[in-house]
Amino acid sequence: MLVLLGILTGVTLAFLYPESVLWMRPALQPAFAVTMFFVGTLVRPEQVRAFARTPTRALSGLAAQYTIMPLCAWGISLAFSDPVVRTGIVLVGCMPGAMASNVMTVLLRGDLILSVTLTTLATLLSPLLLALWLPLLADTRIEVPVGALVWNAIWMVVLPVAVGIALRALRPALPSGWDRLATGLASLSIVLIILIVVATNRNSLAALGPELGLAMLGLNLAGYALAFGVATGLRWPGVQRRTLVIEIGMQNAGLGSVLALAHLGESGAVPSALYTVLCVVTASFALPLRRRLG
């Protein structure tokens, strides 16, 4: 709850005093790439081996994520007339799971290895899935630079994560405190992305905030509900069911914000910024419901 309170306080300050954070915007993409390198180092060799032994569950979860969220986002986007906003909503649905989902999985006593595996696979495959879904679901009234978006996802996400995983495989015993440092830097990066998007889009937020916020909340809750339905239909045990619910509902909208700012314009990044805050809020409320989730 302290983290959530800090985010909400920062968002308020960024909205009221945008100049306090806008000076950091040019460093956003390189900083995100460095952050994803640290995230890659959190993937341990035993987690890779666990996936290799039983890949079916992880692949089923991955298929559910990249089906449920893009299609739900597309359906919700139809409620808006602005083609940039509509494409920004679709972009949220095409993102991989957020690293915060791994933290929430621990708090919900879920399957951490499954969570990390799903996040890593979804992240590494995100350029391919962006190239597949965006041309199909994005608003046709604007030209979406799919190639540029995919390339940015490769150099900001896939390459740094792959290098981080390789480093961890070669040096399993990294210095003491490394995991804590990597987690802290990743969390700080996401918070800064949210603040920069809020500061950049304060006028759009004032105009679209309530309506778009409700839409992003609907997308988030739809992700949770459908993930629960899929896991129940597949007869997954409660621990894995909770894991899939959190993994699908918590999208890496921080990445969506960075890509949208670079290629869709400022208003296209608003859905991602709102989703980032809302999914943390809803996941926090899921803690008391742990038993109901299985």
C-alpha positions in Angstrom: 0.0 0.0 0.0 2.9 2.3 0.6 4.1 1.8 -2.9 0.6 2.6 -4.2 0.4 5.7 -2.1 3.8 6.8 -3.4 2.7 6.4 -7.0 -0.6 8.3 -6.5 1.3 11.1 -4.8 3.9 11.3 -7.6 1.1 11.3 -10.3 -0.6 14.2 -8.5 2.6 16.2 -8.4 3.5 15.4 -12.0 0.0 16.6 -13.0 0.3 19.9 -11.1 4.0 20.5 -11.7 4.9 18.9 -15.1 8.2 20.7 -15.5 9.6 18.8 -12.5 9.8 15.6 -14.5 9.7 16.5 -18.2 13.4 17.1 -18.3 13.9 13.4 -18.0 11.9 12.5 -21.1 14.9 12.3 -23.5 16.5 9.5 -21.4 13.4 7.4 -21.2 14.2 4.8 -23.8 17.8 4.1 -22.8 16.8 4.0 -19.2 14.1 1.5 -20.0 16.6 -0.7 -21.9 18.9 -0.7 -18.9 16.0 -1.6 -16.6 15.1 -4.6 -18.8 18.7 -5.8 -18.6 18.4 -5.9 -14.8 15.0 -7.7 -15.1 16.7 -10.3 -17.3 19.3 -11.0 -14.6 16.5 -12.0 -12.2 15.7 -15.1 -14.3 17.6 -18.0 -12.7 18.9 -21.0 -14.6 16.7 -23.4 -12.5 13.6 -21.5 -13.8 14.7 -22.1 -17.4 15.2 -25.8 -16.6 11.8 -26.0 -15.0 10.2 -24.6 -18.1 12.1 -27.1 -20.3 10.8 -30.0 -18.2 7.1 -29.0 -18.3 6.5 -26.4 -21.0 2.8 -27.1 -21.5 1.4 -25.0 -18.7 3.5 -22.0 -19.5 2.7 -22.2 -23.2 -1.0 -22.4 -22.4 -0.8 -19.3 -20.2 1.2 -17.5 -22.9 -1.5 -18.3 -25.5 -4.2 -17.1 -23.2 -2.4 -13.8 -22.5 -1.8 -12.9 -26.1 -5.4 -13.8 -27.1 -7.4 -12.4 -24.2 -5.8 -9.1 -23.8 -5.4 -7.9 -27.4 -9.0 -8.9 -28.3 -10.4 -7.3 -25.1 -8.4 -4.1 -25.8 -9.7 -4.0 -29.3 -13.3 -4.4 -28.2 -13.0 -1.7 -25.6 -11.2 0.7 -28.0 -14.3 0.7 -30.3 -16.0 2.9 -27.7 -13.7 5.8 -28.6 -13.6 8.0 -31.7 -10.1 9.2 -31.6 -8.0 6.8 -33.7 -4.8 7.6 -31.7 -6.5 6.8 -28.4 -8.0 3.6 -29.9 -4.6 2.5 -31.1 -3.1 3.3 -27.7 -5.7 1.1 -26.0 -4.9 -1.8 -28.4 -1.2 -1.3 -27.7 -1.9 -1.9 -23.9 -3.5 -5.2 -24.8 -0.5 -6.3 -26.9 2.0 -5.8 -24.1 3.7 -8.7 -22.2 3.1 -9.2 -18.5 4.7 -6.7 -16.1 7.5 -7.5 -13.7 5.2 -6.3 -10.9 3.1 -9.4 -11.6 6.0 -11.5 -10.2 6.0 -9.5 -6.9 2.2 -9.8 -6.7 2.5 -13.5 -7.3 4.7 -13.8 -4.2 2.3 -11.8 -2.1 -0.6 -14.0 -3.3 1.4 -17.2 -2.7 1.2 -18.2 -6.3 3.7 -20.1 -8.5 6.6 -17.8 -8.8 8.5 -20.0 -11.3 5.4 -20.1 -13.6 5.0 -16.3 -13.2 8.6 -15.5 -14.1 8.5 -18.0 -17.0 5.3 -16.4 -18.4 6.7 -12.9 -18.0 10.0 -13.8 -19.7 8.4 -15.7 -22.6 5.9 -12.9 -23.2 8.6 -10.3 -23.1 10.9 -12.1 -25.5 8.0 -12.7 -27.9 6.5 -9.3 -27.7 8.0 -7.9 -30.9 6.5 -10.8 -32.9 3.1 -10.5 -31.3 3.1 -6.7 -31.9 3.8 -7.3 -35.5 0.9 -9.8 -35.6 -1.8 -7.9 -33.7 -1.2 -4.2 -34.4 -1.9 -4.4 -38.2 -5.1 -6.4 -37.5 -6.5 -4.4 -34.5 -5.2 -0.8 -34.7 -7.4 1.9 -36.1 -7.0 2.1 -39.9 -7.5 5.9 -40.0 -3.9 6.4 -38.8 -0.7 4.9 -40.1 0.9 2.8 -37.3 4.7 2.5 -37.7 4.6 -1.2 -36.9 8.2 -1.8 -38.1 9.6 1.0 -35.9 7.5 -0.2 -32.9 8.8 -3.7 -33.3 12.4 -2.5 -33.6 12.1 -0.4 -30.5 10.6 -3.4 -28.6 13.6 -5.5 -29.8 16.4 -3.1 -28.7 14.6 -1.9 -25.5 13.3 -5.2 -24.3 14.4 -8.4 -26.1 18.1 -7.7 -26.4 18.6 -6.4 -22.8 16.5 -9.2 -21.3 18.4 -11.8 -23.3 21.8 -10.4 -22.3 20.6 -10.3 -18.7 19.5 -14.0 -18.8 22.8 -15.0 -20.4 24.8 -13.1 -17.7 22.8 -14.9 -15.0 23.4 -18.3 -16.7 27.2 -17.6 -16.9 27.4 -16.1 -13.4 24.7 -17.7 -11.3 26.2 -16.2 -8.1 25.9 -12.5 -8.8 27.0 -10.1 -6.0 25.0 -10.0 -2.8 22.1 -7.6 -3.0 21.9 -7.8 -6.9 18.4 -9.0 -7.0 17.2 -6.3 -4.6 19.0 -3.6 -6.7 17.5 -4.9 -10.0 14.0 -5.1 -8.6 14.3 -1.6 -7.1 15.6 -0.1 -10.4 12.9 -1.7 -12.4 10.2 -0.4 -10.0 11.7 3.1 -10.1 11.8 3.1 -13.8 8.1 2.2 -14.1 7.2 5.0 -11.7 9.2 7.5 -13.6 7.6 6.5 -16.9 4.1 7.0 -15.4 5.1 10.4 -14.1 6.5 11.5 -17.5 3.4 10.4 -19.3 1.2 12.1 -16.9 3.2 15.4 -17.1 3.3 15.2 -20.9 -0.5 14.5 -21.2 -2.0 16.6 -18.4 -4.5 18.3 -20.9 -5.5 15.0 -22.4 -5.9 13.4 -19.0 -8.1 16.3 -17.9 -10.4 15.7 -20.9 -10.3 11.9 -21.2 -9.3 10.8 -17.7 -12.6 9.7 -16.3 -13.9 7.9 -19.4 -10.6 6.4 -20.4 -9.9 5.4 -16.8 -13.1 3.5 -16.7 -12.3 1.8 -20.0 -8.8 0.8 -18.7 -10.3 -0.5 -15.5 -12.8 -2.6 -17.6 -9.9 -4.0 -19.6 -8.0 -4.9 -16.4 -11.0 -6.6 -14.8 -11.8 -8.4 -18.0 -8.3 -9.8 -18.1 -8.6 -11.0 -14.5 -12.0 -12.6 -15.1 -11.2 -14.4 -18.4 -7.8 -15.6 -17.0 -9.6 -17.1 -14.1 -12.1 -18.7 -16.4 -9.3 -20.2 -18.6 -7.3 -21.5 -15.7 -10.5 -23.1 -14.2 -11.4 -24.6 -17.5 -7.9 -26.1 -17.8 -8.3 -27.5 -14.2 -5.3 -25.7 -12.9 -4.7 -25.9 -9.2 -5.4 -22.8 -7.1 -1.8 -21.7 -6.9 -1.3 -21.7 -10.7 -4.8 -20.2 -11.2 -3.9 -17.2 -9.0 -0.7 -16.9 -10.9 -2.3 -16.7 -14.4 -4.9 -14.2 -13.2 -2.3 -11.8 -12.0 0.0 -12.4 -15.0 -2.6 -11.6 -17.5 -4.2 -8.7 -15.7 -1.0 -6.9 -15.0 0.3 -5.8 -18.4 3.7 -4.1 -18.9 2.0 -0.8 -19.7 5.2 1.0 -18.9 6.6 -0.4 -22.1 3.4 0.6 -23.9 3.9 4.2 -22.6 7.4 4.4 -23.9 6.5 3.0 -27.4 3.4 5.1 -27.6 5.2 8.3 -26.7 7.8 7.5 -29.4 5.4 6.5 -32.2 1.8 7.4 -31.6 2.1 10.8 -29.9 1.2 12.0 -26.5 -2.5 11.1 -26.4 -1.6 7.6 -27.5 0.4 7.0 -24.3 -2.5 8.0 -21.9 -4.1 4.5 -21.9 -0.9 2.9 -20.9 -0.2 5.4 -18.1 -3.7 4.9 -16.7 -3.5 1.1 -17.0 -0.2 1.0 -15.1 -1.7 2.8 -12.1 -5.0 0.9 -12.2 -3.6 -2.6 -12.4 -1.4 -1.9 -9.3 -4.5 -0.7 -7.5 -6.7 -3.7 -8.4 -3.9 -6.2 -7.7 -3.5 -4.7 -4.3 -7.2 -5.3 -3.6 -6.8 -8.9 -4.8 -4.7 -9.7 -1.7 -7.7 -10.2 0.7 -9.4 -12.3 -2.0 -6.6 -14.8 -2.2 -8.7 -17.7 -1.0 -11.5 -17.0 -3.4 -9.0 -17.2 -6.3 -8.2 -20.8 -5.3 
